Amino acid sequence: MDDRSDDVRKIRRDPSGPGCPVGRCEEGTWQVRGYAAARAVLRSTDTVQAGLGIETVEKMPARIRRPVLYRDGPGHREHRRQTARYFTPRRVEEHYRELTERVTRKHLDILRTDGEARLEDLTFGVAIDVACAVIGLTRSRPGIQRRLERFFPEKFGRPGLTSPQGIYWLVRQNTNWLRVYLADVRPAVRAHRAQPADNLISHLIAEGCSDAEILGECLTYAAAGMVTTREFLCVAAWHLFTDAALRERYMAGNETERLAVIHEILRLEPVVARLARRTTGALDVPGADGPVTVPAGTRLDLFVDEANTDPDAVGAAPATVRPGRPTTGRYAAALSFGDGPHRCPGADIAMMETNVFLGRLFALKGIRMLTPPRVTFQDEIGGYAIRGLHVAVDPQ
């Protein structure tokens, strides 16, 4: 029985469409809400990426290589194979943990000095510093956080040439592309061409990528490694601020126990809750009464938040925080990092980063939430933005 009477989620998305695991809506679109069905779609080799602006990317000249997010098939698999070394658990421990500890201390020192701060500013600073090291953005001019805030605003408009607002957003984003390229990507590319390093940009240079292609990859990884990490850090902290028992359990736990808490919060609060795929062949998807055949050329919209709270996969009381709960799938956070060929490669980094930051944040003397945040949504990806969560500490 699906018991959601004790729903503790902070992010409340309006449910819509059929409640079955997979079904075709009246307007003809297909929606996937069950865990087994969503996982099957994500793992299938008979689907390709849809949504996320891929329609615009497909208009790019064929000679320009698409960012990894928009690629499928052998080229995508080979890129993931070659870059997997940057994201292994061993590398996370040996290369990124000390860095994360250091940049976390740096940003929390701001909180100690000022006495209070907006959590989204602190978390974005940490996420940027860590992701820049992984990517190789090591020669940026001052102001990278401000440039990325402009490039990834809280609410996106729709660029285009058919309305004044569309033209404004088109000019705005092109200007932001140029700012990031000139101040962050170009200096890094020049430095790594002269002296290669063990990072993503040097790898892309060795593959013969142009500056434009490297810029596209850098912004793709920035969105995944900076923006989503910031939002999850904020929502996880929000949970701990408002649930004393959970916070006590987290702070008293060892690293494994703390990670279990974090994974469970992420299962409930996926930062990207809407994924889309397009079938390239007929696809059988697990349904309530047996397999459902989805025709070739069909777009499937996947509701990650609903799949993650499917009681058939995660057990009773699926909308509550129960760290260490047994699940059907391989991952404790269910499908919050995706699955299959496009599963987020930086999952281990994100979890380590979250654990380091939250552990140090809640160890501060007198740490408290002054104001609860407001939540806005990015409908295309079912994403959320947490803003205005002010925190304060006692004088240090």
Secondary structure, DSSP 8 states (H G I E B T S, - for coil): ----TT---S------S--SSEEE-TTS-EEE-SHHHHHHHHH-TTEEE-STTHHHHTTS-TTS---GGG--HHHHHHHHHHHGGGG-HHHIIIIIHHHHHHHHHHHHHHHHHHSEEEHHHHHHHHHHHHHHHHHT--S--S-HHHHHHHHS-SS-----SSSHHHHHHHHHHHHHHHHHIIIIIHHHHHHHHHS--SSHHHHHHHTT--HHHHHHHHHHHHIIIIIHHHHHHHHHHHHHHH-HHHHHHHHHS-HHHHHHHHHHHHHHS-S--EEEEEESS-EEEEETTEEEEE-TT-EEEEEHHHHTT-HHHH-SSTTS--TT---SSS-TTTTTT--GGGS-TTHHHHHHHHHHHHHHHTTSTT-EEEE--EEEEETTTTEEEEE--EEE----
